[in-house]
């Protein structure tokens, strides 16, 4: 199975750091919208593809623009929601990284299926501050769950820290913040 982890387009929370990190529910900027559209050319989707987005506005918007007019399977899952990297137990979840409720997603992004099979508890708690040992177990469950889509490419729209955390598990090597993907940057991983 090939996983294409893609970072969301530029979000409002990145425009005036650190003050802008306090924005709750940041959307894509104009530049972020352009970046999301560019994914259509870089990775054209078909109706047989699967795209999974983190439950934040900026990731779902990125996935929605990327998959516009394509009747592919569109899923939102908290297993790829924001995650601190590296993990620091004393840090708090920033307002910009709070996940959307299932109700908001159903109302505003009705073409996306909400993954609840594995993750009901994680819709409330999220994975941002989860200790590495527990995250590694959940990540394994998510990767096994993803295998139901067969031996094909799965597109995931997530966050820099989450992409790095999954990359470390799949690659079996330690990464640093220097390895973070840029906006709509990607990392292709085989598992």
C-alpha positions as CSV (number, residue, x, y, z in Angstrom):
1,X,0.0,0.0,0.0
2,X,1.3,3.4,-1.0
3,X,0.4,6.4,1.2
4,X,0.8,9.9,0.0
5,X,0.9,12.2,3.1
6,X,0.3,15.7,1.9
7,X,0.4,18.8,4.1
8,X,-2.6,21.2,3.9
9,X,-2.3,24.4,2.0
10,X,-1.3,27.7,3.7
11,X,-3.7,28.4,6.6
12,X,-4.6,31.7,8.3
13,X,-2.8,30.5,11.4
14,X,0.6,30.7,9.7
15,X,0.5,34.4,8.6
16,X,1.6,36.1,11.8
17,X,3.3,33.5,14.0
18,X,3.2,33.1,17.0
19,X,0.1,35.4,17.4
20,X,-1.8,33.7,14.6
21,X,-1.4,30.3,16.2
22,X,-4.2,31.5,18.6
23,X,-6.8,31.6,15.8
24,X,-9.5,29.0,16.3
25,X,-10.6,27.0,13.2
26,X,-8.3,28.7,10.7
27,X,-9.2,28.3,7.0
28,X,-7.0,28.3,4.0
29,X,-5.7,31.7,2.8
30,X,-5.9,32.8,-0.8
31,X,-2.4,31.3,-1.4
32,X,-3.6,28.1,0.3
33,X,-6.5,27.8,-2.1
34,X,-4.1,28.2,-5.0
35,X,-1.8,25.5,-3.5
36,X,-4.8,23.1,-3.0
37,X,-5.8,23.6,-6.7
38,X,-2.2,22.8,-7.8
39,X,-2.6,19.3,-6.2
40,X,-5.1,18.5,-9.0
41,X,-2.3,18.6,-11.5
42,X,0.4,17.1,-9.4
43,X,-1.7,14.1,-8.2
44,X,-4.8,13.8,-10.4
45,X,-7.5,11.8,-8.7
46,X,-10.0,9.3,-10.1
47,X,-13.2,7.9,-8.8
48,X,-11.4,4.8,-7.6
49,X,-9.1,6.8,-5.3
50,X,-9.4,7.3,-1.5
51,X,-8.6,10.7,0.1
52,X,-8.5,10.9,3.9
53,X,-8.4,14.3,5.6
54,X,-7.7,15.4,9.2
55,X,-10.7,17.0,10.9
56,X,-9.6,20.6,10.6
57,X,-11.0,23.2,8.3
58,X,-7.8,23.8,6.4
59,X,-7.2,20.1,5.7
60,X,-10.7,19.3,4.7
61,X,-10.7,22.4,2.4
62,X,-7.5,21.2,0.8
63,X,-8.9,17.7,0.2
64,X,-12.2,19.2,-1.0
65,X,-10.6,21.5,-3.6
66,X,-8.2,18.7,-4.7
67,X,-11.0,16.2,-5.2
68,X,-13.5,18.7,-6.6
69,X,-15.8,17.1,-9.3
70,X,-14.2,13.6,-8.6
71,X,-16.5,11.0,-7.0
72,X,-13.7,9.3,-5.1
73,X,-14.1,8.1,-1.5
74,X,-13.6,11.1,0.8
75,X,-13.1,10.4,4.5
76,X,-12.3,12.5,7.6
77,X,-10.4,10.8,10.4
78,X,-9.0,12.0,13.7
79,X,-6.1,9.5,13.4
80,X,-4.3,12.0,11.1
81,X,-5.4,15.1,13.1
82,X,-2.7,17.6,14.4
83,X,0.1,16.1,16.3
84,X,3.0,17.9,18.1
85,X,6.4,17.0,16.8
86,X,8.5,16.3,18.7
87,X,6.1,15.3,21.4
88,X,6.4,17.5,24.6
89,X,4.1,16.5,27.4
90,X,4.3,20.0,29.0
91,X,3.0,21.7,25.8
92,X,-0.7,22.5,25.3
93,X,-2.8,22.0,22.1
94,X,-2.9,25.4,20.3
95,X,-6.3,26.9,19.4
96,X,-5.4,26.5,15.7
97,X,-5.0,22.7,16.2
98,X,-8.4,22.0,17.8
99,X,-10.4,19.5,15.6
100,X,-13.8,20.2,14.2
101,X,-16.8,18.4,15.7
102,X,-18.5,15.7,13.6
103,X,-21.6,17.9,13.5
104,X,-19.7,20.8,11.8
105,X,-18.2,18.4,9.3
106,X,-21.5,16.9,8.5
107,X,-23.1,20.3,8.0
108,X,-20.3,22.0,6.1
109,X,-18.5,19.2,4.3
110,X,-21.4,16.7,3.6
111,X,-19.5,15.0,0.8
112,X,-17.0,13.5,3.3
113,X,-17.6,10.3,5.2
114,X,-16.8,10.5,8.9
115,X,-14.6,7.6,10.1
116,X,-15.9,6.3,13.4
117,X,-15.1,2.6,13.2
118,X,-11.8,3.0,15.1
119,X,-11.9,6.5,16.4
120,X,-15.0,7.5,18.3
121,X,-13.0,8.4,21.4
122,X,-10.4,10.3,19.4
123,X,-12.9,12.8,18.0
124,X,-12.9,14.3,21.5
125,X,-9.4,13.8,22.7
126,X,-7.4,14.0,19.4
127,X,-3.9,12.7,19.0
128,X,-2.0,15.9,19.5
129,X,-0.7,15.2,23.1
130,X,-0.9,11.5,23.1
131,X,2.4,9.9,24.4
132,X,4.5,8.3,21.6
133,X,3.9,4.8,22.9
134,X,0.1,5.1,22.7
135,X,0.3,7.0,19.4
136,X,2.4,4.2,17.9
137,X,-0.3,1.7,18.8
138,X,-3.1,3.9,17.3
139,X,-1.1,4.6,14.2
140,X,-0.7,0.9,13.7
141,X,-4.4,0.4,14.0
142,X,-5.0,3.2,11.5
143,X,-2.5,1.8,9.0
144,X,-4.1,-1.7,9.3
145,X,-7.6,-0.1,8.8
146,X,-6.3,1.6,5.7
147,X,-5.5,-1.8,4.1
148,X,-9.2,-2.3,3.5
149,X,-8.9,-0.1,0.5
150,X,-6.6,-2.6,-1.2
151,X,-3.1,-2.4,-2.6
152,X,-3.4,1.0,-4.1
153,X,-2.4,4.6,-3.4
154,X,-4.2,6.4,-0.5
155,X,-4.0,10.2,-0.3
156,X,-3.9,11.7,3.2
157,X,-4.2,15.4,3.9
158,X,-2.7,16.2,7.3
159,X,-0.3,18.4,9.3
160,X,3.5,18.6,9.3
161,X,3.9,17.1,12.8
162,X,1.5,14.2,12.1
163,X,3.2,13.5,8.8
164,X,6.6,13.3,10.6
165,X,5.2,11.0,13.4
166,X,3.8,8.5,10.8
167,X,6.9,8.8,8.7
168,X,9.1,7.8,11.7
169,X,6.9,4.8,12.4
170,X,6.8,3.6,8.7
171,X,10.5,4.4,7.9
172,X,11.8,3.2,11.3
173,X,14.1,6.2,11.7
174,X,14.2,9.4,13.7
175,X,13.3,12.6,11.9
176,X,13.5,16.2,13.0
177,X,11.6,19.4,12.4
178,X,14.0,20.1,9.5
179,X,12.2,17.3,7.7
180,X,8.8,19.0,7.8
181,X,7.1,19.3,4.4
182,X,6.2,22.8,3.2
183,X,2.5,23.7,2.4
184,X,1.1,21.1,0.1
185,X,4.4,19.3,0.3
186,X,4.2,15.5,0.4
187,X,5.9,12.4,1.5
188,X,5.2,9.1,-0.3
189,X,5.5,6.1,2.1
190,X,5.1,2.4,1.4
191,X,3.8,0.0,4.0
